[in-house]
Amino acid sequence: AFRVFLAPGGGAPGPRRHLLCPSRSPELPLKAVPAAAAWRLLSHHLPHLFSFRMDFAAAGAMERRPSSGRRLERAIRRRDGRRSGGRFTACAIAALAARPAVAGPQLELVKALELPGEPLNENLATKNQAMNVWPTSDVKRELLVGLVHRYGELDRRADDSQFAVAWMSNGTDMVEVDRIAMSCADVDLVVPSRGPYVYEVRLDNTGSSMHPECSCAPGSNCPAGVNATFTDPAGIETSVSLASPVASHFVVAMNEWGEYIADRVLLGLQLVDINAEVAAAGETPDNATASATTDPDLACPASRDEPLGTHDVTMAQLAAAEITIPDNRVAGKWCLVRRGVCDETAKVKVCESSGAIGTIIVDLGHYTADQEIMVKYNRQAGEMGLRPVLFVSKAEGENLFEKLHAGFTVNITIGPSVAGVPPSGFSPGSGIIVHAIGPQAAGMETKKKAFPDLFGTAGWVEVSPLRDIMFVCLPAAKEIRIYSVADPMASIPLLSKLSVECDRSGTHDYRTLDFRASLKSGGVEHYHTALVDPNDAFNKIYYYDTEDLAAPKKAYELNANWENQVRGLGQVRPGGPDDRYHFVTWHCSNLYCGTNHGHNLYVLDTVSLADIGRPIVSIPLLMATSGSFARDIACGKELDGLCLVSLTWDGLVAIDPGLQGTQNAFGIIAAHAEGPFRDDGIPLGSMYLKMYSGAQKVYASKAFARHFYVEHADFNHRPLRMGDSIRALQQREIYVARVADYDKAVSVPRPVVPGMTYPTNRPETDEREDDHDHSSFVVELLIALLISACCVIMALFSLIALSKRHAQKQFARRAEEERAQNQNHYVAGGNPREEDMNVVVGRPVEPEAASAAHQGQALPTSPTVAAAAGLRGRNEPKTVD
């Protein structure tokens, strides 16, 4: 909204003259004022009001257009009336008048980076330690280095590629300055806390990757393949390799929580070769619904509109309905079925219930784009994907059907000895490739060095932020190795090994935390390394004394069971003065782990951790929607460094990590719950996607105090409904978040955001609930007691009403008896007949039932009485009243 004119001449602001005018009315005459006054106004007021930077160059002009520019311009015009002799102070007063009322600290956001969309379709691929912030020689600049995945054509995997990219940041904008291509389309990039080296690693993720070929080590039969053998009636055999299961038709496995699982259902995860005959389903399964009988080779128990035909069907439900393929047609064989009518999960489970050794699903049409099916296994129902599932193209599948109909015997073989056709440009790899990246690498002679013999593929790799050491998880060897990376272009020597089971599963990005502390009050400070739930089981944090890297030893084991015994542990990140505190997030939301799960941040004190054995405080976080949780946390390293927590679709909160002299220790000081991170568009059935969308990983700036870089993933439900998860989730943006106007010496009340609430703090006791917290139990108990009380009151009223009715009927009966006695006595002059006494409420009964009838028991019902009472066709007696 302003244009600043500077008089010619260099140097810092001095006695020169400056003009400040609204940019849309440059003809407005404003008197020049001393440079000191202009500098004072611009540097102390306008940056806070409109968040823009004034660069006093030697000469020139710069424009910034904040959102309130037009309103401010109108205010200035009204004040000055376009009269000559307008004062600079008029602009200042108008600017101050236009300043919004701000109460306390604020979180200000600006978009710093957006990766290109079509046709490149680039996304951030920064899981684990794949992004970091590096300082530079310029104190006003810093470097961000991360991994970028280029999808290219979204409907094909063959053109995917990955790059290590370096961006230069000035605190508001990020500009790409370097890019290095990776050796395969799905690798892990390890970015340490300082440059110029990054580490490319081949991962042990054959079962959960879109590019399993990137996990192939040299000399192995990889990628896995599918071999088909056809034997004609004369006994002549021919063999072919099916290309579509490797190149274009893929199977993914998920659990009921929407997490990818690496079970043996997936091609390439078989431990032994499987060679079996193929049999078409041929007939509609027994006891299938009427809507599932359109084609005998579909093997559908029901349509997609019925519970048994969806991806949520379980093996137990099919067994209860006794749905199997007739005559043991597929028992001990591959079950060949067509796609359509019901979900693929239902087809697979019908085949498995019928004794098939595996399932082959044939696609519907001839598609040029890649195709993918999902098979769901319900872990809570005890299901595991132990029998393989293959997805083949229509051309290859129809060939299998034709051979079977022609009397051929068809065998399919998969397993470790069967290799597939690798994609174009593929090369196996192992170990580590070291790359030099960024401005520091410009003058280096060697920018790349490979160490293929260090190991094969890894579960995860991380580099310490304090020391030149690298931690490598090797799942097959059940160990974590420690290497030295002091001079990675020369050698990467092995220092020691830890016998610890580890793998890549879980939702937390960081598995190690290297720090220096005593762990006990009065103890000696040593280097320690925390292993955060290394194999994603039982929420364990193992603390090792790694002062002597040649002989690390276990110092302490912490069971982080504050919200759940076995799952959900999230990030463990350092913060506070000298990184004394460790902040722990929870990645199991209230959708799966009970009320308030994921809604608290826990603080561990490394000075007394072994003495206390639990968090010193839990911080309730602002939450609004089901499924959100604290995704990540990052803390600044400066003296007054704050922490920023990402809450997926619930935005961001800033926390004071116990700064020295603060009045707000471990309290939320600011929150941002508006766009772009706030969006309620995810439907209830897909709430698990919140862990992958909204505000994601956070990185603290090293050049700009109280600045943070926040990854943003955008969600669109429409592509997801069509099964297109890539288009549904786009992680292409990075925002800069700045905590403004915070004074630690001033007490700040907890921010109040419309529509968002704070959960109740968890009781800090040693005995904790497994799957629900104490507060929810108390609420449920109170509700149950209230309902019980209502039931008791209703029962009492019913009894009173029944008693009243019974008394009225007794009174009526006695009155009738007295009237009859009087009448009989008057007419006959004698006693009433004995048979007339055997009548209850006007209904004739047998004499021996009279005593029972008066006690409210069931009466034998005659056909006449039953018909009158509406009981025709029923044999059971009816109790009177």
Number of C-alpha atoms within 10 A of each C-alpha: 19 21 19 21 16 21 15 11 11 13 8 11 18 11 11 16 18 21 18 22 22 22 19 13 14 12 10 19 18 22 16 15 17 14 18 15 15 21 16 11 15 19 15 11 16 18 13 14 16 17 15 16 14 15 10 17 16 14 12 12 14 16 13 16 13 14 10 15 19 15 13 22 22 14 19 22 17 11 15 18 12 15 11 11 11 18 15 19 15 16 23 18 14 19 22 14 12 16 16 9 7 8 9 16 17 20 22 16 20 15 17 19 19 16 16 13 14 10 11 15 19 23 23 24 22 22 18 20 21 24 27 23 25 22 17 17 8 9 11 13 17 22 26 22 31 24 29 24 21 23 23 18 15 18 16 15 18 18 14 20 19 25 23 25 19 25 19 21 20 16 21 19 15 22 14 15 13 17 18 15 13 21 20 23 23 23 24 26 32 28 28 24 19 16 20 17 22 26 24 24 30 29 25 25 23 21 22 18 17 17 22 21 26 27 26 25 21 13 8 12 16 23 25 25 25 22 18 18 18 20 16 16 11 7 10 9 13 11 13 11 17 19 18 22 23 26 20 20 19 20 22 21 23 19 18 16 16 13 15 17 19 19 20 18 23 23 26 25 18 18 10 10 12 17 17 17 18 25 24 22 22 18 16 23 26 15 15 22 17 11 16 21 19 11 14 17 19 26 35 38 35 25 21 19 12 14 15 24 24 22 21 17 20 21 22 14 12 19 14 8 14 15 26 26 29 15 11 13 19 26 18 17 22 29 31 27 26 26 21 18 22 23 24 25 21 28 30 27 30 25 29 23 18 22 19 26 22 25 26 24 23 24 23 14 10 9 11 9 13 16 20 15 18 16 22 28 25 18 13 8 11 10 14 16 21 15 18 23 24 23 24 25 23 19 14 15 21 15 12 22 20 11 15 17 11 10 11 20 19 22 19 21 17 24 20 19 15 18 19 21 17 17 15 8 8 14 14 18 24 23 19 25 21 19 21 20 23 22 16 13 16 11 8 11 7 10 15 16 16 18 15 17 10 14 14 20 25 25 22 28 30 23 25 17 14 14 13 14 20 22 20 21 28 24 19 14 11 15 17 26 18 24 21 19 19 14 11 20 18 9 14 18 15 15 16 16 18 17 10 18 17 25 23 22 20 18 20 23 21 20 27 23 20 21 23 20 21 19 24 16 13 9 11 11 14 15 17 23 21 23 22 24 27 26 21 22 15 16 23 21 20 19 22 19 21 20 15 13 16 12 12 18 15 14 15 15 15 16 15 22 20 23 26 22 18 16 21 27 29 27 24 27 20 26 23 26 17 13 19 18 23 21 27 23 26 26 25 27 23 19 17 15 19 17 20 28 27 28 28 25 21 20 23 21 23 21 20 18 20 18 12 15 17 21 19 14 16 20 20 21 28 28 25 21 18 18 27 30 31 32 29 28 28 25 27 25 20 16 12 18 22 26 27 32 27 27 31 28 34 30 25 30 24 26 23 24 29 21 19 13 9 16 16 21 17 21 21 23 25 26 25 23 22 13 12 17 22 19 18 12 11 17 10 11 7 13 18 22 21 24 21 19 26 31 30 27 24 27 22 25 29 21 21 17 18 24 27 26 26 27 23 27 25 19 24 16 18 12 14 15 10 10 15 15 15 17 18 20 20 22 24 20 18 25 23 24 27 22 23 15 14 18 15 18 12 11 15 18 12 14 19 12 15 8 10 14 15 16 17 13 16 18 13 13 8 10 9 17 14 14 16 18 20 13 15 13 13 11 11 12 12 12 12 12 12 12 12 12 12 12 12 12 12 12 12 12 12 12 12 12 12 13 12 12 13 13 12 12 13 14 12 13 16 12 12 12 15 12 12 15 17 16 14 15 13 10 9 10 11 12 11 16 10 7 10 11 12 17 15 15 11 8 10 16 17 13 11 9 14 17 11 11 17 11 8 11 16 15 17 16 20 13 13 10 16 18 13 10 11 9 16 12 9 10 10 11 14 16 12 13 10
